[in-house]
Amino acid sequence: MSACRWLRGGRARLALLTLLLAALLPLLNSSLTREEQRLYRKMEAVQSFLWEELGRRGLERDEEADPCRSGFIGLEWSMTTTSLGSLESKRCSTDPLWAVQMLRWFDELGLKEGDRIAVLASSSFPGLNCSVLAAAEERGLEVVLGVSLGASTWGANRPELPWPVLAGCLRRGGFLRTRPVLYTLGGDNENGGGLPKEARALLTAAAAEDGLPPLQNKTLEEVIAAKTALIQGARLVISVGGSEGNLGENPDVLRLSPGLLMPRPDSGNGGSSAPRGSGLIRLALEAGYPVLHLLNLRTLADACGIAWDTRRPGFSGRGGMVVSVLGLGLFVLFMTTHRRWEWDEDEERTSEPE
């Protein structure tokens, strides 16, 4: 039987359609490079280590709240909790793909080994903080790190394991090297406002034991000034979470799109493209620094192709529309050329109903 005659068969064409559609499926997930795979596996190892560390310390391990056993999900409430946070958002922030996405943002900006970046992080997203630092260290970047210690619900809000202690565990485990150059207490004005006295004392002691007592600021302006000093000479400023010094007090900052923000020549003078807010993000953009704004994770995850409140081994959504159109086109082509029945008048006259 010739190939052309074989392809005219309905079953053969149906098999061919199935194979073509199957061949398109890998396009729905972008493959990871060897470097990205290595970083992904490292983040998995970090989380396995941290999960076991919680057990060694006799701390609660809630698999309902932390089904992937990342170890980065904290408590629903504690005395070091500053505000409400979304559990789904915190779970999404532990996905190892965020570390891979960091590498891709670094590549987009052309960052090379030895380039300086400033990371101004909140303890509300310890998993995301770790992904940022692991990716930066993988690429050999010089990291200037500042961390606010108060955390929203489900973040690094365990009194026994605030960020200085958690990060110390990961450094001793050989997973991180970067040490902070600035701690603030977080909360209102980033001086522990809204936290009880006992919580402020606990966080202060944890920072001091890590070798870096927190900033003794009285106003938010002092925090912003201290953080502004950290970004000098940086190729990129990364803001993780919603620390007040990063966002400022102007509510317009909440309308700022998450992700990579590039400074614009006309961003000053109050123009329509002026950066929003009154905190460090606005100041950095006005000074000409690119800013990676990691907040509003639901929107950011959708844009990056990272799953929400679950995990998959690769990015999706990139090119998904093209693949869908191609698949639909192949299906329509098949249906318009395939005849399921062929009317036979002679058979109709002789056949009996069943």
N, C-alpha and C positions, 0 to 999 in steps of 0.2 A: 504494500500500500504506500503510495507516495505521501510525502510530508504535507503537500497542499490538501490532498484528499483527507488525510488524517485530521488536519486542523478544521476541516469543514464539519467534522463530527461534533455534536453538541457536548458530549461528555469531555472530549479532548479539549474543547475551547473553555469549558468550565474549569477544568484542571489548570489550564494555562492562566486563566484569570486569577485563580487562587494563588498560584505561584507569583504572579506579578504583584498582587496586593501584599503578599507576605514579604516580598523584596522591598516594598516601600516602608514597611513597619519600622525598620531600624532608623529611618530618617526622622521618626518622631522623637528619638532620643539622641542628643549629640554625644558622640563618644568622647571619652576622657583621654588625654595624652598620658604618657608614662609618668611625667611629673605630677599631673593631676591625680592619677591613680594612687601614686605613692602618698600624696598628701591626704587623700580620702581615707586610705588605710590607716594613716597615722591618727587621724581624728577618731576613727573607730577604736583604735588602741587606747587613745586618751580616755574615751568614755568607758571602756571596759575597766581600765585602771581606776578611774574615779568611782565607778559603781562599787568596785571591791573595796576601795578606801572608805566609803561610807559604812560598809559592813564592818571593816576592821575597827572603825571608831565607834561602833555601836549606834550609829545614827539611822533613823527611819529611812527605809527604801520603799517608796510607794510606787508600785508598778502600774497602778491605775492612773496616777498622775504622770508617770514617766515610763510609758510602755516600752520605749526603746532602750530603757536602762542606761540613759546617758550620764546620770549622776549630776547633771547641771540643773535639774528642776528642784527648786527649794520648797518652802512651806507656803501653805495658803495664807498664813499670818504669823508674825513674830514681832518681838519688840523692836527689831531693826528694820521693819517694813515701813516704807515711806508713803506708798500709795497703792491703789488697785492696779493689777495687771492682768492680761489675758493669758490663761493657761495654754490655749492653743498657740498663741504667738510665741510663748516661751518654748513650747515643744518644737515648733517650726525652727526656732533659732538654734536648736541643737543639731540640725541636719548637717552632716559633713560636707554637703555640696556647697555650703556657704564659704568654706575655706577655698574650694575650687573657684567659686565665683570671684573671690578676692583676687586670686591670681589673674583672672581674666580682666578684671578692672585695672590691675597693675600693668598688664600688657597693653591695654587700651591707652594708658597714659605714657607708655614707653619707659616705665621705671626699670632701673637696672641695679645690680648689686652695688651697695654703698650709698644709694640715694636715701635721703632722709624723709621720713613721714612722721606726722604727729597723730597719735591715737588718743582721743579724749573719750573715755568709756564710762559707762554706768554699770554698776554691779547688778542692775536689773536683768542684764542679758549676759550671764557668764559664758554660756556656750558660744555666743556670737563673738564675745571678746577673745575667747580662745582661738576661734577660727581666724580672726583678723591677725592675731599675733603669730599663729602657726604658719599662715601663708606668708606673712612678711619675713619671718625667719627662713622659710624655705627659699625665698627669693634673695635673701641676703641683704635686706633693707635695714637701714639704721632707724630704729623705732624710738621716738620720744613719747613716753606713755604717762598719761594722767588718768586717775580713776576716782570716781565718786563712790563712796562706800555704802550709803544707804541703798536699798533695793526695793522695787515694787514686789507685789505678791508673786510667788513662784520663782523669784530670781535668787541671787546669792544672799538670801535673808535668813539662813540658819545662824543663830547666835554662835554655834560652835564652829561654823565654817564660813565666815565672811570672806570677801575676795582676797585679802592678804594671806589668809590661811590656805584657801583653796589654791591660789596661784603658787604658793610655796610648795604645796604637795606636788603640783605638776612640774615645777622646776626640779624638785628632788627626784621625781620619777624620770627625768630626762626628756620631758616633752616640750618644755618652754625654757627660754633663756632670759627673755626681756624682764627687766625690773622697772617699776615705776619711778618717775622723778617728781611726781606730785600726787598727793592724796587729798581729797576733800571729804567731809563727812556726808555730803549729799543732803537730801531733803530741802526744805525752804532755805534759800540763799546759800545753799551748799555748805552750811555750817551746822547742820543737824537740826535745823528748825523743824518743829513738828514731831521730833523723836523724843522719847522720854530720856531723862538724865542718865539712867542706867545704860540705855542703848548707845548714847554718845560716848560714855566712858568705855564701853566694850569695844566699839569701833576704833576709838583713839588708841586703846591698848594694843589692839591687833595690828594697827598700822605701825605703832612704835616698835613692836616686837619684830616687825618686818624691816625695821631700820629706817623708817621714814614717817615721822609724826605728821598728822594731817595739818593742812593749812589752817591757821588760826585767824580766819577772816571774820569780820563783823558785817560786811555788806556784800551784796552780789557783785558790785562793781569791782571789788578786790579780787574775787574769783575770776572774773572775766579778764582782768588785767594779768593775773598769773597765768591763765591759759593762753592769752595772746602772746606772752613771752615764749611759750613752748613751740609755737608754730613758726617762729622765725627761721627762714631758710629751708622750710619743708617743701617737698615737691607735691605733697598731698596731705590734706587734713581729713581725718576720719572721725566722725562723731557717731558713737554707738549709744543708742537709747535716748532718753529725754532729760538729761541733766540740765538743771536750770541755767547754769552758766553757758552751756552750749546753745540753748534755745533762746534764752532771754525771757522777758516778761511780756513782750508784745504777742498777743494771741494770733497775729497774722502768720507766725511761724508754723502753726498747725496746718496751714494750707500749702506748705512747702512740699514739693514732690520728693519722695524718698529716692535714693540712688545717687548716681554720680552727677554732681552739679558743677558746671563750668562757669567761671567768672565771665561777665560780659563787659565790653568796653563802656556801655551806657548804663551800667548798673548803679552808678552813683547818682547823686543829685535828685533822688526821689523819683526817678523815671518809672515808667510802667514795668520795666524789667528789673527794678531794684530788688535785691535780695530781701526776703521777708524776715521778720523778727528783730530782736534787739540784742542778741547774744553773740557768742563767738562765731557761729555759722555765718551770720551776716557780715561780721567784721572780716572774716577770712575771705569771703567772696569779694568784698569790696577792695581788699588788699591784693586781689589777683590770684588767690590760692584755689585750686580745685578742691571741692569738698565732697566726701562720700558720706551721705546722710543716711544712716541705718536706723530707720524707725518706720512705723506703719508697715509691719512685715507682711501683712496680707497682700497689700498692693505690690510691694517689692518682690515677694515670692512669685506672684503671678507674672510679673514682668520678666523675671529671670528664668522662669521655667522650673522653679523648685516647688515641690508638693507642699500643700498646706495640711498640717496636722496628720501627716503620714510620711512615709519615705519611699523613694524609688531610687534605683542605682544611677540614674542619669537625668540630665535636664530634659524637659519636654516643652512643647509649645512652640519651639523655634522651628519654623518651616512647617508647622502642623497644618496650616491652611492650604499650603501648596500640595502637601501630600493628600489631604482630603479631597481637593479638587481633582487631582490626578486619579485617585481611586474611584471617585464618582464617575468621571469620564470613562474609565475602563468598564465600569459596570453598565453604564448606559449603552456603550458601544456593543457590549455583549448582548444585552437584551434586545437591541434593535436588529441584530443579525441572527439571533438564535430563534428557531421555530420549535416550540414545544410540541405542536401537533401538526400532522400533515393529513389533510382530508382526502380520503379515498372513497370515491362514489361507489365503486364496485363492491368494496368491503361493506359499505353501508347497506347495500341492497341485500347482501347475503348473510350478514351477521344477525344473531339473535340477541335480544336483550338478556343481560345476566340477572 
